[in-house]
Amino acid sequence: MREPRRPLLPHLHLLLLLLSLLSSSAAAPGAGAGASPRTSGGGVARSIADMAWPTKCTWLPWPTCGKSHSYTLDTKEAVSAKDVSRKEPISGVIALKASMKYFDADFFNDSKLREMEDGAKEFNVPAFRDNRKLVALENGGLHNPSALVFKSSWSDESKISENKSFQYPHTSSVHRPSKDEDIAFMSIIELGELIRTKQVTSRELTAVFLRRLKRYGPIIESVITITDDLAYKQAKEADDLLEQGKYLGPLHGIPYGLKDIIAVPEYKTTWGSRTFENQILDVQASVYKRLKSTGAVLVAKLVTGSLAYDDIWFGGRTRNPWNIEEFSTGSSAGPAASTSAGSETAGSITYPAARCGVTALRPTFGTVARTGIMSISESLDAGDPSSREVAIEDPFHVDIRQLTVGYLDSAEMEVVHVLSAKGVKLVPFKLNYTVQSVQSILNITMDVDMLAHFDNWQRERHDDDYEAQDQWPVELRRARLIPAVDYIQAQRARGKLIREVRESFTVDAFIGNVTDWELVCLGNLVGMPVAVVPTGLKSIKNPPEGGTRRRTTVTTGIYAPPDHDHVALALAMAYQSVTDHHKQRPPIDDLGPGDDIQR
């Protein structure tokens, strides 16, 4: 049983009054609000005129009969232990009351706060610790997925029938170029035809790309691990199958790279972080497994920004092949700079694809399996391919002449004019929604989910070693202060946003700026697909000597409703069928005298 509180409050008032008078007499004459207060004999360093007089209670520790108890002091502005020079720690209630403002919940009285403190100690903290022991000792979110499921589909009718055939284009009259560089810039369909007709072997093709990776990888800092042995082994298997008359399809024998958050057995999966630089996971990512089954050849693990954030990693910072004085931006910097398979949670593929001038697809959320891929957010992460062109020709037999496509004010008008000439109906368009906090919804969702996946990493102080201290370390510390109830409120606001976007999506697709941050956040929260296509190049100002071919890329995004990826791809293919922006080659060899990059 607790000992009853004693009526010491009047004495406490007198004591504070005395201390106030002492500090007032010790202060310099005329000292006002802006003057530096003095202290005397450990008194409160304020005058009576400056001191807020009691209106509300706050309990302070008070020694009685050898025991420490908490008592209430009515002050408008709580007097801290430092103010009265006491050595006793501030009580839990005072600390809790002070902290509640950071949760936007400072409306509880002292008795309720005391009840909350006791309940947290007795129930919450033990439960937190039990749960962490079960699921949070391993970082990265590779195991024990959440039971909360996000479904991006708007209706079952939007799904493509699994029985519907996917027609790959039949390419004829493809001949092997004499130069390796020309081979490197051929489309996958063209390379596949060279392999199918045995004009080149997969081992020869693999050697071409490995040489380029070893030559240009250090220049643009895009490669973490080159998988020579595995690549030649898989290439030989592809060649042997072809000799046996077994052709697996257009990816048969084609070299590719993976963003280094995708696990491959027996090879490092570093997540771009010095903390995990030597990590080898006994996991085979679904993406890698699927690509291996098609006969594709893994030649490299490519750069991801540290823990899939931006383009800074433990080995440097990935550069833009079109202008190596620029950085690639986004965590899929390596895949975009090299073309391969990456991922996105919030702009991680769209931004690098736009900066590096490549074609990419952020698919409908949930289209690509995430097993074996480091997780930031289980309701946002999406696996994405990046390449030089779409090159799939009329996916699922989409008749683009039957489509109505909107265009935002930010759309590249060349795309609008080209698609219009192809028979597409183009109309001005604007998404209408009342949710004002699109970015904050994404930040709350992403940061809390990420912290859950890297809880142990933070607790072990590895954030002190993070490559960019103004990125994940700051965001994940702040995420500790996001209450569970407000995380759920953010998900409810997300649901409202999705409903409003769905209601205003009155076209089959729309065209807009792929790097508009509001649109990036909205697209990921809704789970909608976007095809990124290069639409031109601009000269840079004041290019360095020897770097006159450097350019700034221009891109646009073609957005479609969830599960309508085929529509976005069909429109992108139609645009690229009569333009050649995607066929331009970046001037990686143009190094100016001021460039500090060594080959």
N, C-alpha and C positions, 0 to 999 in steps of 0.2 A: 504494500500500500504506500502511496506517495505521502510524504509529510506535507501538511497543509502550508500554504504560503503565509508569510507573516506580514503584518501591516507596516512595512518599512518605507512605503512610498513617500510619506511626508518628510521623513528624514532625508530621503534621496533628493527630493526637491530642494531642501535647504542646502545640502551639500553642493549641488550643482549651482545654486545661486551664489554660494560663497566662492566657488571656483571661478565663476563668471566675473564676479567683482574683482577678484585678484587679477585675472587676465586683463580686465578693463583698465585697472590702475597701472598695470605694467606696460600697457601699450603706449606708443608715442602719441603725443597730443596731435589731434587732427587726423589720426590714422583712420582711413575710410575703407570702403569696400575694395578698393584696388590696392591698398597697402598690405605689406607683408606682416601678418600678426606675429606677436611674440608670445612666448610661454613663460610662466613663472611657477616654480615648485611643482611642475607636472600638471598645471592647470589647463583648462580648455582654452585654446588660443583664439578666442573670439570675445568681443564685448557683448554686453547685454543687448545693446541695440541691434547687433548682428545676429543674435541667437534667436532661433524660432522657439516660441514658448509652447509648453505642452498642450497637445490636442489629442494625441493618440498614443497607445501603449506599445512599448517594445521591451521584452524581458532581457535583463542582463544577468550574468552569473553573479551569485552573491554567496560568500562563505558563511555557513551557519553550523555551529556545533561540529566542525571538522568535515562537513559535507558540502557539496556544491549544488545549489539550486538555481532555478531561473525565476526572475521576477520581471514585472512589467514596468517600463518607464514611459510615461506619456510624453512624446515629443513629436512635433510635426516633421522634424528632420532627425532621423535616428542618430543617437550619439554612439560612436563606435568604441571598441575597446581601446583603440589608439588615442581617441579624444580624451579619455579619462586615465590614460596611462596604466591600464590594468593588464596583468599578465595572463589572466584567464582567457581561454579561447572563446570566440563568439559562439553562442548557443546555436544548435541546429536550426531552431525556428527562425532566428535572425538571418542566418545564412540562406535558409530556404526562402524567406520572404524577399530578401534582396535579389535572389536569383530568379524568382518567378517572373520578373519583368522581361527577362530574355525569352520566356516562353509565351509572352503576351497573356499571362494568367495571374496577374498580381491583384486578385480580388478576394482572396481567402483571408478570414480573420485568424487570429493567433491559435485559437483552439482547433480550428480545422487544419492549420499548418502542422500543429503538433501531432494530430491524428494521422496526417499524411506522412510525416516523418517516421512515425512508429510503424505504419503499414508498409512503407517502402523498405525499411530495415528487415521487417519480419517476413514479408511476402515477396516483394519485387526483386530485391537484390539476389536472394537465393535462386529464384527462378531464372533470372538473367544468367547467372553463372552456370546453372545446370544446362541451359540451352546452348550456351557458348561451348561447353565441353562436348556437346553432341555434334555440333555442326560448324563451329567457327574456328577450330584449331588449324584447318587448312585454308590458305588464302586462294583467291581467284574465282570462287563460286563454281568450281568444276563439279562438285558433288552436292547432294541434298538440295535440289531445287525447291523453290517456294511453292506452297499449295495455292497461292493466289495466282490466277491465270488471267492474262489479258488476251482478249480475242479481237483481232483487228477487222474481221469480216463484217460487212454491213448487211449482207443477206446471203443465204445459201445459193440464191440464183446467180450470184456473181462468180461463183467458182467455175473453173474450166473442167469439163468432164475428163476424168482420168483416162477414159477410153478414146478421147479425141487425139488424133495423130498430130505429131509435130513435124512439119516438113522442113528438112534442111535443104538449102539451095544446092542444085547440081551445077558444079563449076566445070566447064570444059576448056580445052585449049590452054591449060596452065603448064608453063614450062619452067624448069629450074633456072634461076638467074645465075650468072657466073660469079657474082660478088656476094660475099657473106652478108654485107650490110643490106643488100636488096632482099635477101632471104629473110633477114630479121624484121623487115618492115612489111612482109606479106601478111594477109589476114589468116586467121586460123583455118577458115574454109579452104583457102588456097594452099596452105601448108599441108592440110589434111589430104588434099588431092595429090600433092607431090608424094606423100607417103603411100597413099593407096595405090598409086600407079608406079610405085617403086623407083621414082626418079631421085629420091633421097631416102636414106634410112633414118630411123629415129636416133640412132647413135650419132650420125653426122649432124643432124639438126640440133641435138643436145650439145654437141661440141661447139657449134656456132654460138649458142646462147651462153654457154659457160664462159667462153672467151670474152664475150661482151660484158658479162657480169663482173668478171675479174678486171676488165679494163675500166669500165665506167662506174662500177659500184663504189670504189673509193672516192671518185670525183664528186658524185652526188650523195654519197653516204647513205645508200639505200639498202645495203645488204648486211645482214647479221651473220648468217651461216650459209655457205655454199655446200650443197649436198652432192658432191662429185660422185662418190661411190654409189650412193643410192640411185642417182640419176642414170648412170651408165648401166646399172643393173636393171632398172625398169625399162630403159631404152632397148636393151638387148631382149628383154621379155616381149616387148611390143614387136620388135623385128621378127622374133621367132614365131610369134602367133601369125603374123602376116605371111610368113613363109609356109605356114600350115594351112593357109587359106582362110584364116579367121581375122576379119576386120571388125573392130569394135565400134566404129563410128568416127565422127569428125575430130574427136579428141585423141584418137589412137596415135600414140607416139609423140604427142605435142608437149613440149616443155612448158612449165608454168612455175610460179612462185607462190608462197603462202605468207601472209602477214604473221609475224612471230608471236601471236597470241593463240595460234592454232597448233594444237599438240600433234607431234609426229614421234612415234616411238623411236628410242635410241638417239634422238637428236635433241639438242637444247631447245627449250621453249622459254625464252628469256623475259617475255612481256616487256622488252625494251628497258628493263630496270636493272641497275647494278645490284640490287638486293637479290634478284633471281637470275643473275648473269650465267650461272652454271647449272641451272635447273633442268633436269631431264625428267619428263613425266611419263609414267607408264600408262599412257592413255592414247588412243587413236581417235582423233577428231572425225566426226561423221563426214565433214567436208573432204578431208583427206581420203577417207575410205571410199567415198563415192567417186572422186576423181581417179583414184587408183583403179577402180573397177572399169573405168572407161578407157584405160590404157594410157592415160596422161602420165607425164614424167616430171617429178618434182626436182627442180634444179637449185632452189634456194629458199631459205627462210628470210623474209624481207623485213625491213625496219618498221617497227611500231613506235610511236611516241611512248615514253615511259608509262607503264600501266594504262596504255591505250589513251593517252591524253596528248594532243598536239604533236609536234614533230621533233621534240627534243628527246633524245635517248641516251643511254649510258656511253655510247661511242661518238656522239656528236649531234648534228642536226641536219636532217635531210634537205637537199636543195632541189630547186626547180630546174629540170633539164632545159627549159626554154630560156632561162636566165639564172645562171648558177650563183649570182649574187643575191637572189631571192631564196627564201625557204619554201618548202613544199606545203606546209601547213596541214593540220589535221593528223590524227593518229595513224591513218592509212597512208602516210607520206611515202613510205617505201613502195607499197603496191602501186600507188598512182604514178610515182616516178619511174617505175619499172614495168607497169601493167601486170596484174595478177589478181589474186583473191584477197579481199580485205574485209573490213567490217565497219559498221557505223552505229553509234548511239545518239550522237548529236553533231552531225556535220563531218564525221571522220572520213567519209569517202567523198561526199559532195564537194567539200572545200578543196582537198588535194586534187581531185579530178578536174575541177575548174582551174586551179592554179597551174596544173601541169598539162592541161589541154588534151585530156584523154576522154574516151567514152566510158561511162560507168552506169551501173544500175543499182539503186537502193531498192530492193524488192519489198513487196508487202511483208510486214512483220510476220514472222513465223514460217515463211516460205522455205528458208534455208535452216536446216537443223543446226543447233548451237552446241551440241554435245562435244566436249573436248576443246571448247574455246573459252578463254578467260572471259568472265562476265563482269560487266559494269552494272547493267540493269536487265533483269529478266523480262521486262515488259517493253524494252526499247531496243536492245541489241539486235542487229540484223547483219547477216553475212552478205557481202557485196562483191561482184566481179568488176574489174576494170580492164579495158582493152583499148585497141585503137579504133574499133568500129563495132557496130551491132552485128552486121553480117549474118543474119539469120533468115532474112527474106520472108516476109508475109507470115509471121508466127501465128499459128492457129487460124490461118486463112481469114485474117481481119480485112474487111473491105473498108478502107479508110474513107471512101467516098460517102459512106453512110454515117460518118461520124460528125458530131458537132463539137468543135474544140474552142474553148475560150482562151483569151490572151489577156494577161494582166498588163498594167501600165509599164511594168519592168521587163516585159518580154522583148527579145531580140526580133525586130520586125522582119529580118531576112527569113527567119523560120516561118513566120506568119505568111509571108508572101509565097514561099516555096510550097508550103502545104496547101495553101489556097489554090495554087496552080495545079496541084495534084488532085483537086476535086474535093478537098476537105472544106466543110463549112466552118468559117472562122467568125467568132463574135467577141466583142469586148466582154470582159468578165471580172467579177470581184467576189471573193469569198466573204460572207457576212457572218459574223459571230460576235457575241456580247462579252465573251470572256476577255478580260483585260490583262490577265496575268499568265500569258502563255509561257513566257520564259521562266517565270518563277515556278510554275507547275513542273516544267521539265527539270529545273535545277533541284527542286525538292525530291522529285522521283529519282533522278540519276544519283544525287549525292548520298541519299540514305541507302539506296540499294548498293552502291559501290562500297560504302562503309561497312555494310553487313558482310560483304564479300572479302573485305580487307580489314576487318576488326582486329584480328590478331597482329597484322602488320603494323597497325597504328599503336596498339598496346605495347608492342616490343620496341617502339620508338624508331622504326625504320623510316618513318616519314622525315626524320632528320637527315637522312641520306638521299632523299629524293632529288632528282636531277633539276627540277625547276620548282623552287620553294613557293612561288606564288600561284601554283596550280593545285594539284590534288591535296597537298598538306593543308593549305588554307581552307579549301572547300570541305574536306572531311572532318576537320576540327569543328567547323561551323555546323556540320551535319549532326554532331553530337547534341546540339541544342534544338533539334527539330523533334517535337513531341510526336508520339505515334498518332494521336488524334488528328494532328494537323497534316501528317502524311496521308491519312485516310481522306481528310477534307480535300487535299490536292488531287487525289484520285477521283473524287466525286466531281470536282471542277473539271478534271480531264474528261470525264464522261459527258458532262454538259457540253464541253467544246466539241467532242466527237459528234454528238447529236446535231449541234448547230451547223457544223461543217457538212455533215451528210445532207441536211435539209437544203443547204445553199449550193450543193454540188449539182447544178442543173445541166451540166455538160458532160460529154464523155471523157474529156481530159482538158487540161489547161496548160498554157505555156507561161513561164515566169522566171525570174532571176533565181538561179539555184543557190546563190550565196546570201540571199536576204535572210538575216538571222531569224526574224519572226517566222518566215516560211519554213526554215530549217527546223525550228522547234515544233511548229505546228505539224509538219509532215511526219516527224518521228513520233509525236504524241498520238496522232491519228493512226499511224501505221501505214500510210499511203506510199505507193511506189513512185519513184521518179527516175527517169532516164536523163543522164547528163550527156550533152553533146557539144563538142567544140564548134563554134560558129565564126571563128575568125582570129586574126592576130593583129596586134598593134605594135608599132615601133616604140621602143623605150626611149626616154629622154637621156641625152648625154651618155651614149654607150661607150664603154671603155675601148681603147685601141685594140683592135683584133677581135672585138665582140660586137661588130655592127649587125650581125644577123640575130642578135638576141631580141626576143619579143615578149609582149604581154598577151596572154591568151584571153579569148572571149568565149564564153560558154552560155548555154541556157539550159533550163530544165523543162522536161515534159512530164507533167504530173497526171496520175490517174487514180481512180478510187481503189481502195484495197481489193486485192484479188483481180485487178485488171492490168497487171503488169504487161500482158500481151498487147494491150492497146498502146501503152507508152512506147513499147519496143517497136511496134508496127509504124508508129508515127516517126520515131527516130530513124528507123530504117528508110522510110520514104524520103526523109530530109537528106540523109547521107547518100542516097542513090543518085542525087543530082548535084551534090556539092563535094568538095575535096578538102575541106578544112581538116578532117580527121586523117588525111594522108600526108600532111606536112611532117617533116622530120626536124626534131629539135637540134640546135647547134651545140651539142655538148662539147665539141672540140674547140669552140671559140673561147679560149681563156685569155683574159686581158692581163696586162702587166701588173695590175693591182690585185689580182686574184691570189689568195694565199693557199690555194688548193694544190696539193702535190699528187702527181700521178703515181 
